[in-house]
Amino acid sequence: MSEILVITCPGGKQCSRLIPLLYNKGKFQLRLAAHSAKSAEKLKDLYPDAEVVTADLQSLSECRRLLEGATAINAVLPSLHSHEKAMGFNLIDAAVAESQQPGNVFKHFLFSSVLSTQHRTLLHHDLKSYVEEHLFLSPITCWTILKPVNFMDTFPLAKLVAQEKPVLDKWWSPNFASSLVSLQDLAEVSAKILTERERHYLAEYPLCSTTPIAETDVVKIVEKRIGRKIEVRVPSLEAGSDKLMEFLYGTGTPGKAGQGQPGSQGDPRGDLVRDTVERLILYYNRRGLQGSPNVMRWLLEREPTSVEQWIENVLGESS
C-alpha cells in the first residue's frame, strides 16, 4: 500500500513542478491541501488519482486532520503571508501529534524554507526562521529543511520574446547580483529527498542553481539570444509594491484604502503583507541574496541548470 504524502500549496510554483515527479509513481499516495473549493476543483481535474483536501492551515485542528495517517509532508507555506509562522507551527504540531499516535507511521517532515533566514530585515525570512526553530525544538527528528534562493522562472522570458520592443518592468533594482534556483532543479531535489528519506534527516540544504548574477547580466544574455534590445524600467517603491502584490495575489493590492484583500491567499492582514513586500524591495534595491550551487550539484549528481540552459528550455517549450 502506498504511503500518504501530504503536499501543501500544491498549486504553487514549487509543487506544480514536484507533483508530476511523484504522482502515480507507486511510492506515495498524494494528499493535496487546497486552500479553497475553487482550488480543490482545479487540483481534482489535474490529479484525479490524488486525494484533495480543503484545509485552513491557520487551524491546528484542520492541520491535524490533514496529517492523519500520513507518512510524510512536503510543507510549503504561502508566499509572503502574514500568518506564515502560525501555519508552520500548526503543521509541525500536527506532525508531532501524528508521530505520537499508536502504530505511528509518520516518518518525514520536509520543510521548504528560504536561503539565509538570518536576514531578519526581510520579514518573510524572519517568519520562516521561527518555523525552523519550532521544528528544531520539536520532539521529531525526521526533518529536512530546504533553503532555496529566488526562482529564475519568475523572469518573464516568454512575455519578452513575444514583444516586438521588449520591456522588462522590475519590482526592484536589477543591479545587485543574486543567486538563482531553477524550479525544475528544486523539484528534482525535493523528490529525491522525499524518496530517499532517512539519509536526509536533520539536514539543512541551501539550494542555488547558479552563482550570483545581476539581473542586468541576465538581460544581456536574453538580448543576445533573441537579438533584440530590452528596455528595463525600475518603478518607485510604491509602484513596485503594487506590481509585486498583484503578481503574488492577482487583483487587488491589500493594504491600500478601498482596495481588496489578496484573493489567492486569503490573508486578512494586507497591511502586514505590504510591509513585507516593501522591506523586500528595499533590501533588493541595496543588496542581493547570494549562495553557492555546490549543495545543489551534490544532490542532483549533475550540474545545476544555468541561466543559459533555462532560457533554451523555456524557448524550446514555447516554440
N, C-alpha and C positions, 0 to 999 in steps of 0.2 A: 504493500500500500504506500502511495506517495506521501511524503511529508508535507505538512501545511507550511507554506512560506507566506507571511503577511508582507504586503508592499504598500507603503503609504505614498501619497501623491503620485499615484500610478499614471496619471495623465500628464505629468510634468515632463520637463526636458530630460531629466536624468532617467526616469523609469520608463519612458516611452522607448528608449534605446535598450534598456536592460530586459524588459519583459519578453521581447521576441527571442532572446537568448535562453530563456528558461521555460517559456510557455510550451506545454505538451512535450517536454523533453524526457519525462519519466521520473526524475528525482523528486520534483516538487509539484504539489497541487497549489496553485496560486490563489491567495485570498487578497483581493484588491480593495483598498479602503477608499471609497468615493466620498467626496465632501458634500455632494448634493444629489438629488434624484436625477437631475439632468446629466450630471457626470456619470452616475451609475448606469444610465441607459446607454450612453456612448461607450462605456467600457464593456458592457454586455455585448454590444454589437461587434466590438473589436476582438474580444476574447470570450467567445461563447462557452468555452470549457472551463473558464476560471470562475471562482466564487467571488461575487461582487457584494460588498457590504457597505452600506452608507453609515458613516461613523463621524461623530464630532470629536476630534482629538482633544478638545478642551474639556471633555468629560472623562473622568477616570473610569466611571462605570462602563462607558461605551468602549474605552480602550481595553478594559478587562474582557468585555465581550468579543472584541476584535481579535485578541490574542488567545482566546480559549482553544485549547488543544493544539496550538501552533508549535512547530519545532523551531522556527526561526522568523526573524523580522528584518526586512530591509527598510530602515527608518529614515525617510527623507522628510524634512519639515517644510511647510510653505515658505516661499521666499519673502523675506522682509516683512514678517507678520509680527505684530506687537505682542502676541501671546505665544510666540515660538518657544519660550522657556517652559511655560506651563504645559504645552503639548509634549515637549520632550520628556519632562518629568513624568507625565501621565503614562507615556509609552514605556518608560523604564520601570515605573512602579507596577504596571500591569505585567511586564515580563518577569519581574521579581515574584509577584503573586503566582503567576503561572508556573514558575520554576519550583515553587514550594507545594504544588498540588501532588496528591498521591499518584504514583505512576508517572511522574514528571517526564515529559518528552521535550521540554524546551532546551535547545542546545546552542542558540547563536543569536546575538543582538549585533547587527551591523548598522552602524550609525554613520550617515553621510553628513559630515560637519563642513568645515571650511579651512583653508590654509591660514595659519597664523592667527589663531583665536586670541593671541596675546595683544593684538592691535585693538585695544578697547575703545579707541576713538571711533572705530567702526561698530555701531551699536549692534548690528546683526551678528558680528563676530563675538561681541561681548555676551550676547544671549546664548550663543552656541557654547561658549566656554563654560557657562553654568550647567548646561546639559551634559557636557563632557564630565565635569566634576561630579555630577549626580550619578553618572554611570560608574565612574571610578570608585565612588563611595558605596555603591550598592553591593549586596552580597553575591551578585552574579559575576563570574569571571570569564564567561564565554562571550566576550565582546570584542569587536574590532571597530576602529574608527578610521574612516576615510576623510582626507582633508584636501579636496580638490581646490584648484585656483579658478580663475574666471574662464568661462566657456568660450572657446574660439568660435563655436557655432552661432553665437549671438551676432557675429559680424554679418551684416545684411548683404552677403555676396550676390545671391541670386537677384535681389532687387537692384543692385548697382549694375549688374550685367545687362539687365533689361532696359536700362535708361540710356537714351542717346547721349545725354550730357549728365553723367553720374554725379549725384550729390550725396555726400555722407553727412547726415545730421547726428552729431555726437551728443552724449549726455554730459561729458566732462572732457577735459583737455586730453588730446591723444599723444602728448609729447613725452610722457614718462613711461619707461619700459616696465612691463609686467609679463610674468609667465602666463601661459595659456594651457588649457586642457581640452582635448578632443572628447566630445561626449561618447563617441564610439569606443575610444580607449578606456574611458571611465566605466562604461557598461561592461566591457570585457573583463576588466579587473574585478568589478563587483560580482559578476557571475562566477569567476574563478574562485573568489574568496568564499562565496556562499556555498559552492560545491565542495571545496577542499576543507572548509570549516576549521577543524581543530588546529591546524598548523598556523592559523592566523589569530588565535585567541590572544588577547591582551596586546594587540599590535595597533600602532597608530601610523598611518601611511600618508605622508604628504605627497600629493599627486599632481604632477605637472607633465604636460606633453612636450613643452618647449622650455628653453632658457628664456630669460627676459627679452622682450622685444617691444619697442614702442609701436603704437598703432599707426603712427606716421610711416613706419617702415613696412607694416602690413599693407598699407595703402599703396606704397611704391611697388610691392610685389604684385598686387592685384592690377595696378595700372599697366605694368609690363605684360601681364598675362592677357588682358583684354584689349590692350592697345588704345586705351582712352585715358584722358586725364580725369581725376576725381576731385571735385571741389569738396573740401572739408569745412563744415560750419560748426562752430562751438557756441552754444547758447549761453545766456545768463544763468545764474544759479536757479532762479525761479522757473525759467522756461525749461531748463534741463530737468528739474524736478518733475515738472508736469509731464514731460516726454517719457521719463523713466517710469513714472507711476502709471501712465497709460500703457506702456509696454508690459508692465507687471500685471495690471489689473483690468486692462481693457478700458471701457468707457468710464468716465468719472475720475476726478482727481481728489481723493479723500484728503481732508484737512483744509480745504478751501471752502469758504462760506457759500452755501447754496448749491454745492455740487455733491454728487453721490458718494456712497461708500464703495470701497473696492469690491466689485461684484464677485470675481472668481474665487477670492479667498474668504470673503465674508468677514473681514476684520472690522470690528466696530470702532477701533481706535485710530481713525485716519490721521489724527494729529501726530501720534507717535510714529506712524508709518512715514509721514512727511519728514519728521525729524531724522529718521533713519536714512531716508533717501538723500536728504541734504548733507548729512555727515559723510555719506558715501561719496557724493560728488566732490565735496571739498577735499576729501582725502585724495582722490584720484587726480584732482587738479594740481596737487603738490607732490605726489609720490606714487609709485606703483606697488604692486603686490608680487613679490618675486620668490621663486623657488627653483629647485633642481629637478630635472626629469629622471634622475638616477633610480629612484624607487619605482617609478612607473616602468622604466626599462626592465628592471629586475622582475617585476610581477608579470609583465606581458611576455617576457622572454623574446622580445624583439625590440626594434627601435620604435619609440612612440611616434605618433603622427606629427609630421612637421606642418607648418603653415602652408608650404607649397603643396604637400600631399593633400591636405584638407581642401585646398582650392580646386585641385584636379578632381577630387572625389565629388565635390558639390557640382562642378561644371559637368562632370560625366553623368551624374544623376539627372541633371536638368536638360541635357541635350537629347 
